[in-house]
Amino acid sequence: MNDSKGKTIKLSKVCTKITDGTHFTPIYTDKGVIFLSVKNVRKNRVFFDDTKFISEQEHKKLVKRCNPISGDILLTKVGNTYGLAAVIPDNSPEFSIFVSLALLKINKSKINSYFVMYFLNSQFGKIQMDRFIKGIGQPDLHLEDIANIKIPLLSFDEQEIIINKMDNAYNSKKQKEAEAQRLLDSIDDYLLRELGIELPQPSQNTVSDRIFYRKLSDISGGRFDAGVHHKKLSLQTELHPMVQFKNHVLINPLTIFSQYKLSNEVSFIPMENISEIFAEANTSTIRIVSESKGYTKFLEDDLIWAKITPCMENGKSAVVTELKNNIGFGSTEYHVFRAKIGTNIRYIHALLRLKILRNYATLYFSGSAGHQRVSDQFFKSLLIPLPPIEKQNEIAEHITQIREQAKQLKEEAKRELEQAKIEVEKIILGE
């Protein structure tokens, strides 16, 4: 049990200084001293990539007031990501900070910096900061309020236990998420290998590589802009026949709900309900048929594929299953694909998620900047390898298993971290 149960101390009492960065926007330079803002700090971590730079002279002026060093804590204090704390790690480069970050110089004879960091990032820290936050359009934590945050008064041994628990949980989470990502990244290589597809080496950006010739027949009746015809997508293989995509998959088939009552419940899948990581759809949102007018309609086991940037490049797509009444509707920014007999829609899904194919599809973008979409013309001219249905089933099943393994790893990592947080909360509460 914790002998100091219930005792707290204000943050100001364990800090030698609480300040923030410069209130004036400095003159940025192409290189020089790193200048950090709110975007460079997240829970438990300071990011030194994707930063701005200031001159050495300006940095020297700023550190007279605010000099961040290893062991200090940075706390985001402005915007929707306020209240995220990170200890500045050892061997960090020299840098200055903007007013959007608070700097906490911890008195290490009184408390451990990493314990303070984990506490500020906990629900106990968040509750206090939510109470202190000011501003409507732009949330802001004031320094005097940060100073009044109450920290539990624990022994150094108890602090160390908490630090070790959280370190172990975050390290395990990082490892499992990395393994999950490795599994997901292996899908393209597996698919290409099983199909016997060898991708060509990327061309050099030389004048000779940018000059090319095409027959008039190649561009007649379709797009004739150079980008579409410069690079050719080749999924050519000697193992399986090459077929036209449109002959084996229905592209945006007409789907009507006339046989259903207007009050019948159906699944609704907005774009945010599709996971770009696991390529699956959350079908828990239910609406009624009368609300489907103007939306994209689909049936059970259809493939919905985001056609708009950046969702398309990110791989937002899913074979939809467990639809309410076996029907659904969603964003107008979906292409819908329905497999014909002899074609496994999950095999088709794997092909359409190939990174090389998604990159090539960007050449078929049309529309204004920020709202560009891949037209169905891309699929009408697409050639794909089509193995026997048994091989398609084998490939689809193996890829499903890979995704399930990756998902399980991520869920395990999340559970372990939540369990560690529960155990830490009990220590803080003296239970």
Disulfide bonds with the S-S distance in Angstrom:
none
